[in-house]
Amino acid sequence: MATMAVLGGGSIGLLLAGKMALAGLPVTVWTRGEAQARALAERGIAVRGAAGEPIGSAKVSAAPLDRAGEAPAELVLLTVKQPALTPELLARLAEAAPPGAAVAAFCNGIGHTDRLAAALPGRHLIAAVTTEGATRVDPVTVRHTGAGTTWLGDAPLFETDAPRREAEVGGDGLRLAEKVLKQAGFTAFLSNDMTERMLRKLLSNAVINPLTALLRIPNGQLPATDVRLALMRTLFDETVPVLRRYGLRDDPGLWDELLDICARTAANRSSMLQDAEAGRPTEIGAINGAVARLARQAGLPAPWNGKLTALIEAIPGDGGDV
């Protein structure tokens, strides 16, 4: 079996690593801090269900990222948020995932594939889009709040020269990532159109995340009043034409899909809301900020995306991520 690591000890990172370990797959968790790595090595990962019921507890190897280069991995599942993709972290990742390794990025928004491609030449860069729901309870415990689907494919670029779409999927890294996720009990598929997958998720994130963060409400309450619904529609109508310039298909069902996401995740508090409440940096620059940047490149207006980016960055503790 190839050497595998999960970089990031947040909700998705703990969920992936925990279920891999429960399935008997050898996995190492690389954390950004020594304390969490020590706790994981000593106590393992406890995986719970949506209501907090125990699913299982499994031992994992763990190490802080600054020591990950001592035991490089052939497959890295990258689960940190985009504000964490600092030059220092990318340099450490380059040591821990040597040329020839596969790196599957589970980041929200866009921009990360461009940065990873520049920092990690010679690696197989995979884009991962997931609808799995998870909440970190503490440094070693995660709740699986909702089963979803994960799509994997060769990573497209959006902000480097021109958008790039890979024509085919395949290769050892992709097949290994798909196999590992399926063995861990996740629903996973390979996709030859990750541009479409990423832009659809960017659209939903660009509407739901900033509005729930500003209004301090869970997803299901967003379309609950006419005023909020109108805000959603205004932001949706501004964002869709921008993303269509970069590969989003003209699908009349996009609005209904967005409302369905709010209904299916009604109790969820978006990651941006959780970050804002905790005083952590948010991914606003990689979501609405990215939409605004793409709009400028295409010569299109995106005032709502720009203003929402500024408002979220003004929340104490954020400070932006670009």
Secondary structure as UniProt FT lines:
FT   STRAND          4..7
FT   HELIX           11..22
FT   TURN            23..24
FT   STRAND          28..31
FT   HELIX           34..43
FT   STRAND          45..48
FT   TURN            50..51
FT   STRAND          54..58
FT   STRAND          61..64
FT   HELIX           65..70
FT   STRAND          75..78
FT   HELIX           82..84
FT   HELIX           87..96
FT   TURN            99..100
FT   STRAND          102..105
FT   HELIX           112..119
FT   TURN            121..122
FT   STRAND          124..130
FT   STRAND          133..138
FT   TURN            139..140
FT   STRAND          141..146
FT   STRAND          149..154
FT   HELIX           172..183
FT   TURN            184..185
FT   STRAND          187..190
FT   HELIX           194..215
FT   HELIX           219..224
FT   HELIX           226..244
FT   TURN            245..247
FT   TURN            252..253
FT   HELIX           254..264
FT   TURN            265..267
FT   HELIX           271..278
FT   HELIX           284..286
FT   HELIX           288..298
FT   HELIX           303..313
FT   TURN            316..318
//
